[in-house]
Each structure stands twice: as C-alpha cells, then as structure tokens.
C-alpha cells in the first residue's frame, strides 16, 4: 500500500513560499459580525445600523448567514473612505462659501 506524500512535501510542491508579500487591504471576502462592524463606528446600536442601511445608499450591504448578520471588511473600509471624501468636500464647500461672503462684505464696506 502506498502512503500519500507528507504534508511538508506536498506543501512545498503546491504552494508559494510563506515569504510572499502581504497586502495592506483585506481580501474582499473577509467577513465581520454585525457587532464588530458597529464597534468599528464607536459601538453604535442596531437601530443606527438599520437606519443607515435604509437611508444611505453607500452603506455596506448586510450578508445573512442563518440568522446572523455579517459585513465584508473591505466594504466597511470603502465606506469609511467615502465618508471622509464627503466630509472633505463639505468642508471645502463651506470654506468657499465663507470666503465668498467675506469678500462680499469687504466690497460692501468700501
């Protein structure tokens, strides 16, 4: 009877070495439980999660496995990036409007 190759021999023939470079972003299939997802936003409530899912089109989509809710980690990271972009755009618009009003006030005073 022949025996299969040892695990070490099989691994050396079928996979890349363990020294492969690590990527910074998580793989798109990594999941986190809804509780972990909410904790990433400061321990928000389930109601907040529900409201954001209903009102924000960019909010990550929930994945149901049985009765449990999960989110993709990559989707959460992308959502945070979009929130930061929105915030920066809103701040830039507010600053432009402030400058515009200041210039208008300066021309009125002259």
C-alpha positions in Angstrom: 0.0 0.0 0.0 1.3 3.5 -0.9 1.1 6.4 1.5 0.4 9.9 0.4 3.3 12.3 0.5 4.0 14.0 3.7 2.3 17.4 4.3 5.6 19.2 4.1 6.5 17.6 0.8 3.0 18.3 -0.6 3.1 21.9 0.6 6.5 22.6 -1.0 5.3 21.3 -4.3 1.9 23.0 -4.5 2.1 26.4 -2.9 4.2 29.5 -2.9 6.7 30.1 -0.1 5.4 31.7 3.1 7.5 34.8 2.4 5.0 36.2 -0.1 4.4 39.9 0.4 1.4 40.8 2.4 -1.2 43.2 1.0 -2.4 46.2 3.0 -6.1 45.8 2.2 -8.0 42.8 3.4 -9.3 40.3 0.9 -12.9 41.2 -0.3 -14.3 38.0 1.3 -13.3 38.6 4.9 -16.4 39.0 7.0 -17.0 40.5 10.4 -20.0 40.1 12.6 -22.5 43.0 12.8 -21.4 43.7 16.3 -17.7 44.1 15.2 -18.9 46.2 12.4 -20.8 48.6 14.7 -17.9 48.6 17.1 -15.7 50.0 14.3 -18.0 53.0 14.3 -17.8 53.6 18.0 -20.1 51.0 19.3 -23.2 52.1 17.5 -26.6 50.5 18.1 -28.5 48.0 15.9 -31.1 50.8 15.3 -28.3 53.0 13.9 -27.2 50.2 11.6 -30.8 49.7 10.4 -31.4 53.5 9.8 -28.1 53.8 7.9 -28.9 50.8 5.7 -32.2 52.4 4.8 -31.1 56.0 4.3 -27.5 55.8 2.9 -27.1 54.2 -0.5 -23.3 53.8 0.1 -23.8 51.9 3.3 -22.4 48.3 3.1 -24.9 45.6 2.3 -25.5 43.0 5.0 -24.8 39.3 4.4 -27.1 36.9 6.2 -25.7 33.5 7.3 -28.5 31.8 9.1 -30.0 34.4 11.4 -26.6 36.2 11.9 -25.6 39.4 10.1 -22.2 39.9 8.6 -20.4 42.6 6.6 -17.4 42.5 4.3 -14.4 44.2 5.9 -13.4 45.7 2.5 -16.9 47.2 2.2 -16.5 48.9 5.6 -13.1 50.3 4.7 -14.5 51.6 1.4 -17.5 53.2 3.2 -15.2 55.0 5.7 -13.2 56.3 2.7 -16.3 57.6 1.1 -17.4 59.3 4.4 -14.0 61.0 4.6 -14.3 62.2 1.0 -17.8 63.6 1.7 -16.6 65.3 4.8 -13.7 66.9 3.0 -15.9 68.1 0.1 -18.4 69.5 2.6 -15.7 71.4 4.5 -14.2 72.7 1.2 -17.7 74.0 0.1 -18.3 75.6 3.5 -14.9 77.3 3.4 -15.5 78.6 -0.2 -18.9 80.0 0.9 -17.3 81.7 3.9 -14.7 83.3 1.7 -17.4 84.4 -0.8 -19.4 86.0 2.0 -16.3 87.7 3.4 -15.4 89.2 0.0 -18.9 90.4 -0.5 -18.8 92.1 3.0 -15.5 93.7 2.1 -16.9 95.2 -1.1 -19.9 96.5 0.7 -17.8 98.3 3.2 -15.8 100.1 0.6 
